[in-house]
Amino acid sequence: MTTRSPLAPAAFPTLPDIAGVTLRIARAQYKNWDRCDLTYVELAPGTTVAGVFTRNICCSSEVELGREQVKGGIGRALIVNAGNSNAFTGYRGREAVEQIMAQVADHLSCDANEVFVSSTGVIGVPLPKDKARAGVEAALTAQPCSWEAAAETICTTDTFAKGSTASAIVGDKTVHVAGIVKGSGMIAPDMATMLGYIFTDAAVAPTLLQEMLSEATGATFNSITVDSDTSTSDTVLLFATGQAGNAPLFTRDDPGADALDAAIRQVALDLAQQVVRDGEGASKFIEVQVSGAISDDSAKRVALAIANSPLVKTAIAGEDANWGRVVMAVGKAGEPADRDKLAIRFGDHWVAKDGLPVEGYDEAPVAAHLTGQNIRIGADLRLGEGRATVWTCDLTHGYISINADYRS
């Protein structure tokens, strides 16, 4: 990994063992680097699964297959490789994925559709079948590894491994949730915008598990953006091994369903925000809050217009209190807004109201807020009750450097 992001947490968190989940890593060497680049997760029989996937039309075969696989509701294994996205690779890419699925399925004596595959890295290079076969074989026989090792293995331009955990009381049982994610660039909300995997030992029916993940995604993985680019490989999978011993959850009315739902959302939000904190070249974490819109959906579109604006993001990078750029972004969003009602703030300081600079506006406290690493921007449209929050990062020279050299 490159130099650790200044916004990174102090250390990888301590994640609990999840009964029914065994992690292993290996070297497939899809890219010319000296590191493990393949993570294998073996799941207990009966594990249920839910998933959300990119809406990018040029998606990978892994995504196309995964969309169909989750309909079966059962997952026995997960294979994730870094270094090659296997996207835009035609029938050769699909054959490579099907080979991996069959190889793992034969090892576990399960149906191939219960083996989920994800790939991340360079687009347009078919996954080499020989390296895939050797890498998977090495992973199947490797010693179990830590959550941190598994998280590091799936990284590409990430500067730190990302993990999160939470727990909940379901019935009379304590259940655990743990997750890892990779993502740093090509991040924009249109499902999940990275590769993320969440695991729980709770017993949950596939339909309810899918409902929980789909709803959690909107306020977490779909509320982040680094560069407005939606990856061809975006995937988030949620696995429930059922090993905690709780009475299986079938509906939201079942005891403990709300607690598990909250724990899943907590992990999803933490992982999503860590992706933003590792945005390529990022030096500042930005929260954009929009209120007073005609609806929550409208508010979110305005918030994303602000968060995706290169002019806003570069102003924050330069610690420039140029609130006119926020006004511009609100106006270009294509959502109902009234220039003469709009109010803008940085941190807790209102800089403009009713379409005018605040009387007696003092830029000093705003400038002081912008020197920090955690920046808050607010826009109140004063048209209705709609509100939304999204998270992004600043845009620096580092982003250009990383992406100019990405294939090297």
C-alpha positions as CSV (number, residue, x, y, z in Angstrom):
1,M,0.0,0.0,0.0
2,T,1.0,3.6,-0.5
3,T,1.4,6.3,2.2
4,R,-1.4,5.9,4.7
5,S,-4.2,8.5,4.3
6,P,-4.1,11.3,6.9
7,L,-7.8,10.6,7.4
8,A,-7.3,6.9,8.3
9,P,-8.3,5.5,11.7
10,A,-5.4,4.9,14.1
11,A,-5.5,1.1,13.5
12,F,-7.5,-1.7,12.1
13,P,-10.3,-2.5,14.6
14,T,-10.5,-5.7,16.5
15,L,-13.2,-7.8,14.8
16,P,-14.7,-10.8,16.5
17,D,-14.6,-14.3,15.1
18,I,-17.9,-15.0,13.3
19,A,-19.0,-18.6,13.8
20,G,-19.3,-20.3,10.4
21,V,-16.8,-17.9,8.7
22,T,-13.2,-19.0,7.8
23,L,-10.9,-16.6,6.1
24,R,-7.9,-17.6,4.0
25,I,-5.6,-15.7,1.6
26,A,-3.2,-16.6,-1.3
27,R,-1.2,-15.2,-4.2
28,A,-2.7,-15.5,-7.6
29,Q,-0.4,-12.8,-9.0
30,Y,-2.9,-11.3,-11.4
31,K,-0.7,-8.2,-11.3
32,N,3.1,-7.8,-11.0
33,W,3.4,-7.3,-7.3
34,D,4.8,-9.1,-4.3
35,R,1.7,-9.6,-2.1
36,C,-1.3,-11.7,-1.5
37,D,-4.1,-10.8,-3.9
38,L,-6.8,-13.4,-3.4
39,T,-9.1,-13.8,-0.4
40,Y,-11.2,-16.9,0.1
41,V,-14.0,-17.1,2.6
42,E,-15.6,-20.4,3.5
43,L,-19.1,-20.3,4.9
44,A,-21.0,-22.8,7.0
45,P,-23.7,-24.9,5.2
46,G,-27.0,-23.1,5.3
47,T,-25.5,-19.6,5.2
48,T,-28.0,-17.2,3.7
49,V,-26.9,-14.3,1.5
50,A,-28.1,-10.9,0.2
51,G,-26.4,-8.6,-2.3
52,V,-26.5,-5.3,-4.0
53,F,-24.6,-4.6,-7.3
54,T,-23.5,-1.8,-9.5
55,R,-25.9,-0.4,-12.1
56,N,-23.0,0.3,-14.5
57,I,-24.0,-1.1,-17.9
58,C,-20.5,-2.2,-18.6
59,C,-20.3,-4.4,-15.5
60,S,-18.2,-7.6,-15.0
61,S,-19.3,-11.2,-15.4
62,E,-18.8,-11.5,-11.6
63,V,-21.6,-8.9,-11.2
64,E,-23.9,-10.4,-13.8
65,L,-23.6,-13.9,-12.2
66,G,-23.9,-12.5,-8.7
67,R,-27.2,-10.8,-9.4
68,E,-28.6,-14.2,-10.3
69,Q,-26.9,-16.1,-7.6
70,V,-28.3,-14.1,-4.7
71,K,-31.8,-15.0,-5.9
72,G,-31.0,-18.5,-4.6
73,G,-30.4,-17.1,-1.1
74,I,-27.6,-19.5,-0.2
75,G,-23.8,-18.8,0.0
76,R,-21.1,-21.4,0.8
77,A,-18.0,-19.4,-0.3
78,L,-16.6,-16.1,-1.5
79,I,-13.6,-15.6,-3.7
80,V,-12.2,-12.0,-4.2
81,N,-9.2,-11.1,-6.2
82,A,-7.4,-7.8,-6.5
83,G,-5.3,-6.6,-9.5
84,N,-7.7,-7.5,-12.3
85,S,-11.4,-6.4,-12.5
86,N,-12.1,-9.0,-15.3
87,A,-14.6,-6.4,-16.6
88,F,-15.1,-5.8,-20.4
89,T,-13.5,-9.2,-21.1
90,G,-16.3,-11.0,-22.9
91,Y,-16.8,-14.7,-22.9
92,R,-13.2,-15.3,-21.7
93,G,-13.9,-13.4,-18.5
94,R,-17.1,-15.3,-17.9
95,E,-15.4,-18.6,-18.5
96,A,-12.7,-17.7,-15.9
97,V,-15.4,-16.9,-13.3
98,E,-17.3,-20.1,-14.0
99,Q,-14.0,-22.0,-13.7
100,I,-13.4,-20.5,-10.2
101,M,-17.0,-21.3,-9.1
102,A,-16.7,-24.9,-10.3
103,Q,-13.3,-25.4,-8.6
104,V,-14.5,-24.1,-5.2
105,A,-17.8,-26.0,-5.5
106,D,-16.0,-29.2,-6.2
107,H,-13.9,-28.7,-3.1
108,L,-16.9,-28.0,-0.9
109,S,-19.3,-30.4,-2.6
110,C,-21.8,-27.7,-3.1
111,D,-23.7,-26.1,-6.0
112,A,-21.5,-23.7,-8.1
113,N,-24.2,-21.0,-7.7
114,E,-23.4,-20.9,-4.0
115,V,-19.9,-19.7,-4.7
116,F,-19.6,-15.9,-5.1
117,V,-16.8,-14.3,-7.0
118,S,-15.6,-10.6,-7.1
119,S,-12.7,-9.0,-8.9
120,T,-11.2,-5.5,-8.7
121,G,-8.4,-3.8,-10.6
122,V,-7.6,-3.0,-14.2
123,I,-10.5,-3.2,-16.7
124,G,-10.2,-5.0,-20.1
125,V,-7.8,-7.8,-19.2
126,P,-9.3,-11.3,-19.1
127,L,-8.6,-13.1,-15.8
128,P,-5.9,-15.7,-16.7
129,K,-7.4,-19.1,-16.1
130,D,-4.1,-20.7,-15.2
131,K,-3.3,-18.2,-12.5
132,A,-6.9,-18.4,-11.3
133,R,-6.7,-22.1,-10.9
134,A,-3.4,-22.1,-9.1
135,G,-4.4,-19.1,-6.9
136,V,-7.7,-20.7,-5.8
137,E,-6.0,-24.0,-5.1
138,A,-3.5,-22.3,-2.9
139,A,-6.3,-20.4,-1.1
140,L,-8.3,-23.6,-0.5
141,T,-5.4,-25.2,1.4
142,A,-4.0,-22.1,3.1
143,Q,-4.1,-21.6,6.9
144,P,-6.9,-19.5,8.3
145,C,-6.0,-15.8,8.5
146,S,-7.1,-12.6,10.3
147,W,-9.8,-10.1,9.3
148,E,-7.0,-7.5,8.7
149,A,-5.1,-9.8,6.4
150,A,-8.2,-10.6,4.4
151,A,-9.0,-6.9,4.1
152,E,-5.5,-6.0,3.0
153,T,-5.6,-8.7,0.3
154,I,-8.6,-7.2,-1.5
155,C,-7.1,-3.7,-1.7
156,T,-5.9,-1.9,-4.8
157,T,-5.1,1.8,-4.5
158,D,-6.4,1.8,-0.8
159,T,-3.9,3.1,1.7
160,F,-5.3,1.2,4.6
161,A,-7.3,-1.9,5.3
162,K,-10.9,-1.3,6.3
163,G,-13.0,-3.2,8.8
164,S,-15.9,-2.6,11.2
165,T,-18.0,-4.5,13.8
166,A,-21.1,-4.3,15.9
167,S,-23.3,-6.6,17.9
168,A,-27.0,-7.0,18.7
169,I,-29.3,-8.9,21.0
170,V,-31.6,-11.2,19.1
171,G,-34.0,-13.1,21.3
172,D,-31.8,-14.2,24.1
173,K,-28.6,-14.5,22.0
174,T,-25.9,-12.0,21.3
175,V,-25.1,-11.9,17.6
176,H,-22.1,-10.4,16.0
177,V,-21.7,-8.4,12.7
178,A,-18.3,-7.9,11.1
179,G,-17.4,-6.4,7.7
180,I,-14.5,-5.5,5.4
181,V,-14.5,-3.3,2.4
182,K,-12.1,-2.0,-0.3
183,G,-12.4,1.3,-2.1
184,S,-10.5,4.5,-2.7
185,G,-11.2,5.7,-6.2
186,M,-13.9,5.2,-8.9
187,I,-16.4,5.8,-6.0
188,A,-19.9,7.2,-6.7
189,P,-23.3,6.2,-5.4
190,D,-25.2,3.9,-7.7
191,M,-25.6,0.9,-5.4
192,A,-22.4,0.4,-3.5
193,T,-19.3,1.7,-5.4
194,M,-16.7,-0.7,-4.1
195,L,-16.4,-4.3,-2.9
196,G,-17.8,-4.8,0.6
197,Y,-18.6,-7.9,2.6
198,I,-20.5,-8.1,5.8
199,F,-20.9,-11.3,7.9
200,T,-23.2,-12.1,10.9
201,D,-23.6,-15.3,12.9
202,A,-27.4,-14.5,13.2
203,A,-30.0,-16.8,11.6
204,V,-31.9,-14.7,9.1
205,A,-34.1,-15.7,6.2
206,P,-32.8,-14.6,2.8
207,T,-35.8,-12.4,2.0
208,L,-35.4,-10.4,5.2
209,L,-31.6,-10.3,4.9
210,Q,-32.0,-8.8,1.4
211,E,-34.5,-6.2,2.7
212,M,-32.1,-5.2,5.4
213,L,-29.2,-4.8,3.1
214,S,-31.1,-3.0,0.4
215,E,-32.5,-0.4,2.8
216,A,-29.2,0.1,4.6
217,T,-27.4,0.8,1.3
218,G,-29.4,4.0,0.6
219,A,-28.1,5.8,3.6
220,T,-24.6,4.3,3.6
221,F,-22.9,3.0,0.5
222,N,-25.2,5.0,-1.7
223,S,-24.5,8.2,0.2
224,I,-20.8,8.4,-0.5
225,T,-18.8,9.8,-3.5
226,V,-15.1,10.4,-4.2
227,D,-15.0,11.2,-7.9
228,S,-18.6,10.6,-9.3
229,D,-17.4,7.5,-11.2
230,T,-19.4,4.3,-10.7
231,S,-17.2,1.1,-10.9
232,T,-17.9,-1.8,-13.2
233,S,-17.5,-4.2,-10.3
234,D,-19.3,-2.7,-7.4
235,T,-20.7,-5.4,-5.0
236,V,-21.8,-5.6,-1.4
237,L,-22.7,-9.0,-0.1
238,L,-24.2,-9.8,3.3
239,F,-23.9,-13.3,4.7
240,A,-25.7,-14.8,7.7
241,T,-24.3,-18.1,8.9
242,G,-27.0,-18.9,11.5
243,Q,-24.5,-20.2,14.0
244,A,-25.4,-17.9,16.9
245,G,-28.3,-20.1,17.9
246,N,-31.1,-17.5,17.7
247,A,-34.6,-18.3,16.6
248,P,-34.4,-17.6,12.8
249,L,-35.6,-14.1,11.8
250,F,-38.2,-14.0,9.0
251,T,-39.9,-10.6,9.4
252,R,-39.1,-7.2,10.9
253,D,-41.6,-8.0,13.6
254,D,-39.6,-10.9,15.0
255,P,-37.8,-10.2,18.3
256,G,-34.4,-8.7,17.7
257,A,-34.8,-8.0,14.0
258,D,-34.7,-4.3,14.6
259,A,-31.5,-4.6,16.7
260,L,-29.8,-6.7,14.0
261,D,-30.9,-4.2,11.4
262,A,-29.3,-1.4,13.4
263,A,-26.1,-3.3,13.8
264,I,-25.9,-4.0,10.0
265,R,-26.5,-0.3,9.3
266,Q,-23.8,0.7,11.8
267,V,-21.2,-1.5,10.1
268,A,-22.3,-0.4,6.6
269,L,-22.0,3.3,7.5
270,D,-18.6,2.9,9.1
271,L,-17.3,1.0,6.2
272,A,-18.7,3.5,3.7
273,Q,-17.2,6.5,5.5
274,Q,-13.8,4.7,5.7
275,V,-13.9,4.5,1.9
276,V,-14.3,8.2,1.7
277,R,-11.6,8.8,4.2
278,D,-9.3,6.8,1.9
279,G,-10.4,8.7,-1.2
280,E,-7.5,8.9,-3.6
281,G,-5.3,11.8,-2.6
282,A,-7.8,13.0,0.1
283,S,-6.8,15.3,2.9
284,K,-10.2,16.3,4.2
285,F,-13.4,14.4,5.0
286,I,-16.5,16.3,4.0
287,E,-20.1,15.9,5.2
288,V,-22.7,17.6,3.1
289,Q,-26.1,18.2,4.7
290,V,-29.1,19.5,2.7
291,S,-32.4,20.5,4.3
292,G,-35.5,22.2,3.3
293,A,-35.9,20.4,0.0
294,I,-39.3,19.3,-1.5
295,S,-38.4,15.7,-0.7
296,D,-35.6,13.5,0.7
297,D,-34.8,12.3,-2.8
298,S,-34.5,15.9,-4.1
299,A,-32.3,16.8,-1.1
300,K,-30.0,13.9,-1.9
301,R,-29.6,14.9,-5.5
302,V,-28.7,18.4,-4.4
303,A,-26.3,17.1,-1.8
304,L,-24.6,14.9,-4.5
305,A,-24.3,17.9,-6.8
306,I,-22.4,19.7,-4.1
307,A,-20.3,16.7,-3.1
308,N,-19.4,15.8,-6.7
309,S,-18.4,19.3,-7.8
310,P,-14.7,19.6,-8.6
311,L,-14.9,23.3,-7.9
312,V,-16.3,22.7,-4.4
313,K,-13.9,19.9,-3.7
314,T,-10.8,21.9,-4.8
315,A,-11.9,24.9,-2.8
316,I,-12.0,22.7,0.3
317,A,-8.6,21.3,-0.5
318,G,-7.3,24.8,-0.7
319,E,-9.1,25.8,2.5
320,D,-10.9,28.5,0.6
321,A,-14.3,29.6,2.0
322,N,-15.7,30.1,-1.5
323,W,-19.4,29.6,-0.7
324,G,-20.3,30.8,-4.2
325,R,-19.3,27.4,-5.5
326,V,-21.8,25.7,-3.2
327,V,-24.5,28.1,-4.6
328,M,-23.5,27.1,-8.1
329,A,-23.7,23.4,-7.3
330,V,-27.2,23.8,-5.8
331,G,-28.3,25.6,-8.9
332,K,-27.0,23.0,-11.3
333,A,-28.6,20.0,-9.5
334,G,-31.8,20.3,-11.6
335,E,-33.9,20.2,-8.4
336,P,-36.4,22.9,-7.2
337,A,-34.6,25.7,-5.5
338,D,-35.2,29.4,-4.9
339,R,-32.1,31.6,-5.1
340,D,-33.7,34.2,-2.8
341,K,-34.5,31.6,0.0
342,L,-31.3,29.6,-0.1
343,A,-29.0,29.6,2.9
344,I,-25.4,28.2,3.0
345,R,-23.2,27.3,6.0
346,F,-19.7,25.9,6.7
347,G,-19.5,24.2,10.0
348,D,-21.9,26.0,12.3
349,H,-21.3,29.3,10.6
350,W,-24.0,30.7,8.2
351,V,-22.3,32.6,5.3
352,A,-25.3,33.3,3.2
353,K,-29.1,33.6,3.7
354,D,-32.1,34.7,1.6
355,G,-29.9,34.9,-1.5
356,L,-27.4,37.3,0.1
357,P,-24.2,37.2,2.1
358,V,-25.0,37.2,5.9
359,E,-24.9,40.8,7.2
360,G,-21.6,41.4,8.9
361,Y,-20.2,38.2,7.6
362,D,-16.8,37.4,9.2
363,E,-14.8,34.8,7.2
364,A,-12.3,34.2,10.0
365,P,-14.2,31.4,11.9
366,V,-15.2,29.8,8.6
367,A,-11.5,29.8,7.4
368,A,-10.6,28.3,10.8
369,H,-13.1,25.4,10.3
370,L,-11.7,24.7,6.8
371,T,-8.2,24.2,8.3
372,G,-9.4,21.0,10.0
373,Q,-9.7,17.5,8.5
374,N,-13.4,17.1,9.1
375,I,-15.5,19.7,7.1
376,R,-19.2,20.2,7.2
377,I,-21.2,22.0,4.5
378,G,-24.9,22.8,4.8
379,A,-27.5,24.1,2.4
380,D,-31.0,24.9,3.5
381,L,-33.4,25.3,0.5
382,R,-36.3,26.4,2.7
383,L,-38.9,24.9,0.4
384,G,-40.0,21.8,2.3
385,E,-39.1,19.0,4.8
386,G,-36.8,17.0,2.6
387,R,-33.3,16.3,3.9
388,A,-30.2,14.2,3.1
389,T,-26.6,13.7,4.1
390,V,-23.8,12.5,1.9
391,W,-20.1,12.2,2.5
392,T,-17.2,13.0,0.2
393,C,-13.6,14.2,0.3
394,D,-11.5,17.0,-1.2
395,L,-9.8,16.8,-4.6
396,T,-6.1,17.2,-4.6
397,H,-3.1,16.8,-6.8
398,G,-2.7,13.3,-5.3
399,Y,-5.8,12.1,-7.1
400,I,-4.3,13.0,-10.4
401,S,-1.0,11.3,-9.6
402,I,-2.6,8.1,-8.5
403,N,-4.8,7.7,-11.5
404,A,-2.2,8.9,-14.1
405,D,0.0,6.0,-13.0
406,Y,-2.8,3.4,-12.2
407,R,-1.9,0.8,-14.8
408,S,1.9,1.1,-14.2
